[in-house]
Amino acid sequence: MEHFLLDIRDGIARLTLNRPERLNAMDEAMMDALMALCRQIEHTQDAHVVILTGAGKAFCAGGDIDAWSSQSADTFGRHWLRDGHQALDALTRLRQPVIAVLNGHVLGGGLELAACADYRIAEDHIQIGQPEPGLGIIPGWSGTQRAVRRFGAQLVRRMALFGEQLSAHDALTAGIVDQVVEKGHGLSAADELANRMRHRGPVATELVKMLINAAEGEERERVFEALAGRIAAVQPELKTGLAAFKDRKKPDFW
């Protein structure tokens, strides 16, 4: 966990990528840590919103080139890409709303990480893009899938196929980010937004997020089963069935 900081207080989980000497580039250990931290946040009852950002002058420089460039093609496809998907899926599917503070350039895997958030605040000095094909590789952590669902296919074409980079204000116009603030003001803007969540029902917020995710094709099966399971779990039938099971009898639901 050495390359992440997690601070949970006042209903807010502040998750910070903490590898500033590598511009918060992700390696295998960070993927594993992100999975574990998402599970911890998910199960923390008094965490109602998540703020995600990077330490130092970067948000996230994406996947650590030194970590993946020496891998065999099989290892790259079987582990690097699949493990990255699992880690970013865990972040996307948190029950809590996630606010990403983009305090440095958002390129490659950094954009894929930002796409997991429900709200993105960009500081006005940053650039956003998908430079992977310029290295002869693809955006492999859902940069052609989740990014298309959330930002639109044509915008992803412009960045991934033609190498276009967007300023913070261009990204706001295009719908990649939701708010632009001055350099150094991202966290305070996120705190203000997170504190507004105190006036919104946490259960209703969680359910709405799940339904929106399902509508855009994110974890639809789990969402429907989780919602149906919650309804079933509060019905008197459950107590009847469990009692009959313990007594080794057939339940009488009628």
Summary of the structure (lengths in Angstrom):
residues: 254
radius of gyration: 20.3
end to end distance: 52.3
largest distance: 68.1
contacts: 816
relative contact order: 0.11
helix: 50%
strand: 16%
